[in-house]
Amino acid sequence: MSDELLVHLAGGTALVALMAYALFGGADFGGGVWDLFATGPRKQLQRDVIAHAMGPVWEANHVWLILLLVVLFTCFPNGYGPLAIALFIPFHLALFGIMLRGASFVFRNYSRKSKLTDAAAPLARLWGTVFGVASLISPLLLGVAFGVLTQGEIRVSDTGQVHHEKPLPWLSFYAIGCGMLALSTCAYLAAVYLTYETSGELREDFRRRAILAGTTTAVLAGGVFAATYFEARWFFGQLTSPRCLPVLLVGLFFFAASAWAVYGRRYWLSRVFAAGEIVVLLLGWGIAQLPYLIYPDMTLMDAAAPRATIAFLLTTLPFGAAIVGPSLWLLMKVFKGEREEVGGRR
Amino acid sequence: MDSLIAARLQMALSLAFHMIFAAVGIGLPLLLVIVEGLWLRTGKSHYRDLAHKWAKATGILFAIGAVSGTALAFELGLLWPKYMELTGAVVGHIFGLEGYAFFTEAIFIGLYLYGWDKLKPWAHWLCGVAIAASGVLSGVLVVGVNAWMQLPLGFTLEDGRVEVSDPIAIFKQPAWAYMAVHSTLSCFIAVAYAVAGMYARSRLKGDRSDYTRSAIVVALAVGGITIFLQMLSGDLLAKFVFQTQTAKFAAMEAQFKTERYAPIRIGGIPDEETETTRYAIEIPGGLSFLATHDPAAEVPGLETIPREDWPPVDLVHGSFDVMVGAGTALMLVSLWFWIAYWRGSERALSSRPLLWAVALCGPLGFIALEAGWMVTELGRQPWIIHQVMRVEDAVTPAGDVQAVFFGFAILYLLLGTTSATLLWKLRSQAGQSAGEGPAE
């Protein structure tokens, strides 16, 4: 196998980990958003169903992020260092959000005294708010980091010195737009998933939320795409290139299809299309990013680890998957297999 | 405070914090599997109550362990980008192996905590076994990276270009095996004595139920076996450090001069200026014997090492003494307990002096764990990767490290105090049925 193929396989692996994190972890962040903005007569019920959906799986969902980091620093160490330096602040803020989100989720659970009463105990309420706010931080900041990266703001000299083109590049319209888009996509994904896991009026609540988040996502996507033209011209060129544009269009079709399915109350379809949208759009980004890890100074090949390291990690993947895959299947079967009529009961 | 100090403090804080929760993630599942297994075998309800209670504690502790572990995954790179460039290239894949184990653990934790009513009893118990096994495995694997930092091999470095000759070289070294056994045992010990200490307190307050009795017996069975194994593993590890890390070994025993019949020094104040250690209790020939089984053997002192490559001798020696002292106390109390138990279990479990001793031992396992970590990591200073990269060459050039440190210090304080408070509350709640998930 050529070095080039090996390195691109490693890049593909990182992308798959990112897709999984977006699909599962992203939806958990979205769940936090809807917890924060729970309103109406079924406010508590909305929060309960989110906690119920996340409880058994959020820790496993979270591991995709760790796998992504591991693949990045193992296979692309020369790029990981510069990214860690250039994105020191946004990554630390995202980490802050990730830690606080997970911790406050369990703290809230344990601050409630028993199953049905005292759910509104002041301490539980406080941790609930922290949980919601922390859920906003991480997708926003990770989206901003994506923006800075694709904008070509991170420069790496031949000697490995890192600097930004502009001071505080994450404050650009484009980067912040990317952050908002990531957040709104997480919220959309969560709402779509939750329509599938609920019924009755509660389901209607989440359907309305999905429509709201979907509309916001569409508007933001349009805005960010326009900003790409002005502030990230290279990336715009990549996105509209013949190898990338078709993928992007398929992704947009999936998005439209999932919105159509939500509108028409075809919840299973909307879930499949929404997940497909995320996977295809991230694939599109991966293609657009090639051959660079950090445009314009570092390609995947520049950043790559020695061959033996990459080959070893890739060789272990099937074994890892053979252990993790069936376990994950069992987890999903036990907790997500039967559709529970959560919203039906009062 | 400069960036380097801030980065070191943040790393130390993150590790010291995570270690407690990681140790619980490794140690507590074993106790859980034992009591749940006893319940399945005997059908006695107090075993089930213990399993439920400990599972609830696991719910908090594992979650905080997972998020603080994520912090480390980020911070290794964010604070030490140059370190991560080399470590990632040479042994990053070991983190990958650990990732599979941790993933498995996270999945089965979900099944275990939320699956009491959804799984058959034996299937639920097997989930516990899977957590215990994957927890140990993930710890053992991640120690592989630490062992590599102590004994970097399997690669060549020329003009900044890394070539990897053997990706699993570190697993072929006794260093890894010794360290992995030592750290795994320390997790079992820390958790076992913390649990025993807690229930000894309950018995001192007059709770003479089977519930507290079984908790203490199970915990001290695990603790009693592991503390003896730990003495053996510590001896093997010390001999290996003697052979491979002269500076660390000399600092552990505050040995400045190269000498035959080198003594073991207990306590004392090492003075790096005068290269002497005052006020220590010395056992002549002890150190030479410990290192080589020959009291006349020559032990190289710190004087053989250039001064700029010395670890902080006082901290390393002090931590080493704390670790060994705590371990010895735990061993003696275990002996006392099991001799008393053998002579009459009822008497042993109501003897106030013995219960007091067990209660006081509660924190010692964790103290030994933290102190042992300080020995191994401070003893490696000033190197981040032994004789390959110095700590100050690895630190990030990014500004704002101080601000980030203060922010995270507050976060850790918040997470630490809140988990402690919630666990304290959980302790006083009567054993209740677990139902669906932790306190949901």
Interface residues (C-beta under 8 A of the other chain):
Chain A: A51 H52 G55 P56 V57 E59 A60 H62 V63 L65 I66 L67 L69 V70 V71 F73 T74 C75 P77 N78 Y80 G81 P82 L83 A84 I85 F88 I89 F91 H92 L95 F96 I98 M99 L100 G102 A103 F105 V106 F107 N109 Y110 S111 R112 K113 S114 K115 V162 A305 P306 R307 A308 T309 F312 L313 T316 F319 G320 I323 V324 S327 L328 L330 L331 V334 F335
Chain B: K56 G59 I60 F62 A63 I64 A66 V67 S68 G69 T70 A71 A73 F74 E75 L76 G77 L78 P81 K82 M84 E85 L86 T87 G88 A89 V90 G92 H93 F95 G96 L97 G99 Y100 F102 F103 T104 A106 I107 F108 I109 G110 L111 L113 Y114 G115 K118 L119 A130 F155 V162 E163 V164 S165 D166 P167 I168 T396 P397 A398 D400 V404 G407 F408 L411 L415 T418 S419 L422 K425 L426 G435 G437 P438 A439 E440
